[in-house]
Amino acid sequence: MSNNFDFASFYAALARAGLGKWQSQFTAAIEQALTKRDGNLAAWLAALQELPDLPDALCNLDQAEVTAGNPLSADSPEFILLKTALLRLKPWRKGPFNLHGVRIDSEWRSDLKWARVAPHIADLHNRIILDVGCGNGYYLMRMAGAGARIAVGIDPSLLFLAQFTAVNRYCRQDRAFLLPIGFEQLPEEMQCFDTVFSMGVFYHRRSPFDFLRSLRMLLRQGGELVLETLVIDGDQNTVLVPPDRYARMNNVWFIPSAEAMLTWLAKAGFADARMVDLCKTTVEEQRCTEWMPGESLEMCLDKNNNLTIEGHPAPARAVFVANRP
Ligand SMILES: C[S@@+](CC[C@H](N)C(=O)[O-])C[C@H]1O[C@@H](n2cnc3c(N)ncnc32)[C@H](O)[C@@H]1O
């Protein structure tokens, strides 16, 4: 199964970035991850096979819509083939992308999150970056667009690997890579990343301090953590642990106040922790589209959009930046 995805260019880029000594650990983790059975994998691989060969053309990774290739006419056979194959990789949760004129209008306007994060973080130019829980790699492309030396994304979802493979078939990036592995599979002694991103993952972790420790251990000394997560109003001692679902999600564990999160970051050994952005999640940012026709935020909120349907505070997200001392 591992032969269906090709990681040779990742290993070459790892060596170029001076990280070649970690290749065997990555290989072992990827091999292990690809033994996982996913009943949909055959269909996703078939969709990848159907993607048409199109001439190389410029891509633009430095704008809201990650764009590759010259637009095809919407009634051309290649356009129809491309759109049909990409739709077979639904649901597209993160985006937007524009591949040869096919606009992937994903559930999330991920560009809005990136616009809230990017102004507040260390310049990504020439940095070695890890994105933990990277989804389909939309942000990896934006990191490459911002000049990253190498942007490594990890996410166990094979659908997201398939989506990234489709996007990169046309973006042809050799600095952004998605690996189908969990953060638990990375050796603690790695400690080599200049920036570690963890966006939209913290509240899914059962053990927040262990997770923060793992993130810290992956950074080099002086490296930067960029953590984006759900927060609620309150003081240093406020944390919501939803007894059941939160906005219909059954895997939400800890939603601290911003004050509590800052305390937790300090307790977990980070220096200079600060909150750089706070905003309510809107139904303009997360919504159903042709590319994600299922249930989205609107169906998880009460009629005034102030509470989740379970009666919890409606989602608000904060961005925290901190350093490994
Ligand atoms: C809510 S999404 C966030 C995606 C993206 N970072 C964003 O902010 O839009 C959480 C992601 O974490 C991934 N994930 C779940 N368990 C993980 C693990 N153990 N290691 C890394 N990623 C994981 C999921 O597959 C999912 O793509």
The ligand as a Tripos MOL2 file, in Angstrom:
@<TRIPOS>MOLECULE
LIG
   27    29     1     0     0
SMALL
NO_CHARGES

@<TRIPOS>ATOM
      1 C1         -9.7840   20.3610   13.5480 C.3       1 LIG1
      2 S1         -8.5770   19.6830   12.4850 S.3       1 LIG1
      3 C2         -7.4660   21.0450   12.3130 C.3       1 LIG1
      4 C3         -6.8410   21.1270   10.9570 C.3       1 LIG1
      5 C4         -5.9700   22.3540   10.7070 C.3       1 LIG1
      6 N1         -4.7870   22.3480   11.5380 N.3       1 LIG1
      7 C5         -6.7220   23.6210   10.8940 C.2       1 LIG1
      8 O1         -6.4210   24.3700   11.8290 O.co2     1 LIG1
      9 O2         -7.6160   23.9190   10.1120 O.co2     1 LIG1
     10 C6         -7.6610   18.5740   13.5370 C.3       1 LIG1
     11 C7         -6.7160   17.6930   12.7550 C.3       1 LIG1
     12 O3         -5.8880   16.9450   13.6380 O.3       1 LIG1
     13 C8         -5.6670   15.6820   13.0560 C.3       1 LIG1
     14 N2         -5.2000   14.7290   14.0820 N.ar      1 LIG1
     15 C9         -5.9440   13.8910   14.8480 C.ar      1 LIG1
     16 N3         -5.1440   13.1560   15.6490 N.ar      1 LIG1
     17 C10        -3.8540   13.5240   15.3840 C.ar      1 LIG1
     18 C11        -2.5770   13.1170   15.8690 C.ar      1 LIG1
     19 N4         -2.4850   12.1750   16.7830 N.pl3     1 LIG1
     20 N5         -1.4600   13.7110   15.3710 N.ar      1 LIG1
     21 C12        -1.5690   14.6710   14.4280 C.ar      1 LIG1
     22 N6         -2.7730   15.0950   13.9220 N.ar      1 LIG1
     23 C13        -3.9000   14.5470   14.3870 C.ar      1 LIG1
     24 C14        -7.0150   15.3480   12.4230 C.3       1 LIG1
     25 O4         -6.9280   14.3390   11.4230 O.3       1 LIG1
     26 C15        -7.4360   16.7020   11.8670 C.3       1 LIG1
     27 O5         -7.0160   16.8800   10.5330 O.3       1 LIG1
@<TRIPOS>BOND
     1     1     2 1
     2     2     3 1
     3     2    10 1
     4     3     4 1
     5     4     5 1
     6     5     6 1
     7     5     7 1
     8     7     8 2
     9     7     9 1
    10    10    11 1
    11    11    12 1
    12    11    26 1
    13    12    13 1
    14    13    14 1
    15    13    24 1
    16    14    15 ar
    17    14    23 ar
    18    15    16 ar
    19    16    17 ar
    20    17    18 ar
    21    17    23 ar
    22    18    19 1
    23    18    20 ar
    24    20    21 ar
    25    21    22 ar
    26    22    23 ar
    27    24    25 1
    28    24    26 1
    29    26    27 1
@<TRIPOS>SUBSTRUCTURE
     1 LIG1         1 GROUP 0 **** ****
